[in-house]
Amino acid sequence: MKNVFTFVLVLFLASCNAIRVNYDYDKNTDFTNYSTYNYYPDMDTGLSELDAKRLLDAVNSEMQLKGIRFSEDPDFFINIESNSFQAPRSNTVGVGVGGAGRSVGGGVSVGIPVGQPKMEREIRFDFVDTKKDELFWQGQGQSTFKENISPEEREEKLRALAAKVFSKYPPKK
């Protein structure tokens, strides 16, 4: 029983910091045509300058692992956009009435928020063919974040997000 409790606790804690990933792509794309990349020159990531540098380093590492090289004359551009928002709270109010025989009872339950609201960060990566000027792949990662964490923790979170998003590239058709 103790092992089951420990497993459930670990699973719960892991799900709290999970990175959720979505991706989409043009099904007619031949991904073998893309071996070099660069970033849009006027890209505004929506991140602080230091976080943007951390994220670009993480993306460069992921691209390198996939054998895709950075180039001044690239096959595709990467555009990165992010936004932060407060995750909706799961407050609930419930009213119930029930009875058995001649007894009637009722009840009210109220969910009370505990702790601070969760902040979420969503980062979207667009891959755009430089010759056709068309979007051919898009990946998006979303996870919780805190502003007051150390630079090392920020870097680790951004690296984990980039790794998870780019695990979906190229897509398995």
C-alpha positions as CSV (number, residue, x, y, z in Angstrom):
1,M,0.0,0.0,0.0
2,K,2.9,2.3,0.8
3,N,4.3,1.8,-2.7
4,V,1.0,2.6,-4.3
5,F,0.7,5.9,-2.3
6,T,4.3,6.8,-3.3
7,F,3.6,6.1,-7.0
8,V,0.4,8.2,-7.0
9,L,2.2,11.0,-5.2
10,V,5.1,11.0,-7.7
11,L,2.6,10.8,-10.6
12,F,0.6,13.8,-9.2
13,L,3.7,15.9,-8.7
14,A,5.0,15.1,-12.2
15,S,1.7,16.1,-13.8
16,C,1.8,19.5,-12.1
17,N,4.9,20.5,-14.0
18,A,4.1,18.8,-17.2
19,I,4.8,20.4,-20.5
20,R,1.9,20.1,-22.9
21,V,2.8,20.0,-26.6
22,N,0.7,20.5,-29.7
23,Y,1.9,20.5,-33.2
24,D,0.6,20.8,-36.7
25,Y,2.1,20.6,-40.2
26,D,1.4,20.6,-43.9
27,K,0.9,17.0,-44.8
28,N,2.3,17.6,-48.3
29,T,5.6,18.8,-47.0
30,D,8.8,16.8,-47.8
31,F,10.8,17.4,-44.6
32,T,14.0,16.1,-46.1
33,N,14.2,19.4,-48.1
34,Y,15.0,21.3,-44.9
35,S,18.5,21.0,-43.7
36,T,19.3,24.7,-42.8
37,Y,17.6,27.3,-40.7
38,N,17.8,30.8,-39.4
39,Y,15.5,33.1,-37.3
40,Y,13.4,35.9,-38.6
41,P,15.5,39.1,-38.3
42,D,12.7,41.1,-36.7
43,M,11.5,38.3,-34.4
44,D,10.0,39.4,-31.1
45,T,9.8,36.4,-28.8
46,G,7.9,38.2,-26.0
47,L,10.5,37.0,-23.5
48,S,13.1,38.9,-21.6
49,E,16.4,39.3,-23.4
50,L,18.1,36.8,-21.1
51,D,15.3,34.2,-21.5
52,A,15.2,34.8,-25.3
53,K,18.9,34.0,-25.4
54,R,18.4,30.9,-23.2
55,L,15.6,29.7,-25.5
56,L,17.6,30.3,-28.7
57,D,20.5,28.3,-27.3
58,A,18.1,25.5,-26.5
59,V,16.6,25.6,-30.0
60,N,20.0,25.7,-31.6
61,S,21.0,22.6,-29.6
62,E,17.9,20.7,-30.6
63,M,18.4,21.6,-34.3
64,Q,22.0,20.5,-34.1
65,L,20.9,17.1,-32.6
66,K,18.6,16.7,-35.6
67,G,21.4,17.5,-38.1
68,I,19.9,20.8,-39.1
69,R,22.5,23.6,-39.5
70,F,22.2,27.3,-38.8
71,S,22.8,29.2,-42.1
72,E,22.8,32.8,-43.5
73,D,21.0,31.3,-46.6
74,P,18.5,29.0,-44.8
75,D,15.9,26.6,-46.2
76,F,13.5,27.8,-43.5
77,F,13.0,30.6,-40.9
78,I,12.0,30.0,-37.4
79,N,9.7,32.5,-35.7
80,I,9.1,32.3,-31.9
81,E,6.3,33.9,-30.0
82,S,5.3,33.5,-26.4
83,N,2.8,34.8,-24.0
84,S,2.1,34.4,-20.3
85,F,-1.2,34.1,-18.7
86,Q,-2.9,33.2,-15.4
87,A,-4.3,29.7,-15.5
88,P,-8.1,29.6,-14.7
89,R,-8.8,28.6,-11.2
90,S,-11.0,25.6,-10.6
91,N,-13.4,27.2,-8.1
92,T,-16.8,25.5,-7.8
93,V,-20.0,26.1,-6.0
94,G,-22.5,23.2,-5.8
95,V,-26.0,22.9,-4.4
96,G,-27.6,19.6,-3.7
97,V,-31.0,18.4,-2.4
98,G,-31.8,14.8,-1.7
99,G,-34.1,12.7,0.3
100,A,-35.0,9.2,1.4
101,G,-38.4,8.3,2.7
102,R,-39.8,11.2,4.7
103,S,-36.4,12.9,5.3
104,V,-35.2,15.6,3.1
105,G,-31.7,17.1,3.3
106,G,-29.6,19.6,1.4
107,G,-26.1,20.9,1.2
108,V,-23.9,23.5,-0.3
109,S,-20.3,23.2,-1.2
110,V,-17.9,26.0,-2.0
111,G,-14.4,25.6,-3.5
112,I,-12.0,28.1,-1.9
113,P,-8.8,29.0,-3.8
114,V,-5.7,28.1,-1.9
115,G,-2.3,29.6,-2.7
116,Q,-1.3,31.9,-5.5
117,P,-2.7,31.7,-9.0
118,K,-0.7,29.5,-11.4
119,M,1.1,31.3,-14.2
120,E,1.4,29.6,-17.5
121,R,3.7,30.3,-20.4
122,E,3.0,29.3,-24.0
123,I,5.7,29.3,-26.6
124,R,4.9,28.8,-30.3
125,F,7.5,27.9,-33.0
126,D,6.6,28.5,-36.6
127,F,8.8,27.0,-39.4
128,V,8.4,29.0,-42.7
129,D,9.8,27.9,-46.0
130,T,12.0,30.8,-47.2
131,K,11.4,30.2,-50.9
132,K,7.6,29.7,-50.8
133,D,7.1,32.0,-47.8
134,E,4.7,29.3,-46.4
135,L,4.2,27.9,-42.9
136,F,5.0,24.1,-43.1
137,W,5.3,23.2,-39.4
138,Q,4.2,24.6,-36.1
139,G,4.9,23.5,-32.6
140,Q,3.6,24.8,-29.3
141,G,4.6,24.1,-25.7
142,Q,2.8,25.2,-22.6
143,S,3.8,24.8,-19.0
144,T,3.7,26.5,-15.6
145,F,6.4,29.0,-14.7
146,K,7.4,31.3,-11.9
147,E,9.1,34.6,-12.4
148,N,11.2,34.3,-9.2
149,I,13.3,31.2,-10.0
150,S,17.0,31.1,-10.5
151,P,18.7,31.6,-13.9
152,E,19.7,27.9,-13.8
153,E,16.1,26.8,-13.3
154,R,14.9,29.1,-16.1
155,E,17.4,27.6,-18.5
156,E,16.4,24.1,-17.5
157,K,12.7,24.8,-18.0
158,L,13.3,26.4,-21.4
159,R,15.6,23.5,-22.5
160,A,13.0,20.9,-21.4
161,L,10.2,22.8,-23.3
162,A,12.3,23.0,-26.5
163,A,13.3,19.3,-26.2
164,K,9.7,18.3,-25.8
165,V,8.4,20.5,-28.6
166,F,11.1,19.4,-31.1
167,S,10.7,15.8,-30.3
168,K,7.7,16.1,-32.6
169,Y,9.8,17.4,-35.5
170,P,9.9,16.1,-38.2
171,P,6.5,14.5,-37.8
172,K,6.1,10.8,-38.2
173,K,3.7,10.5,-41.1
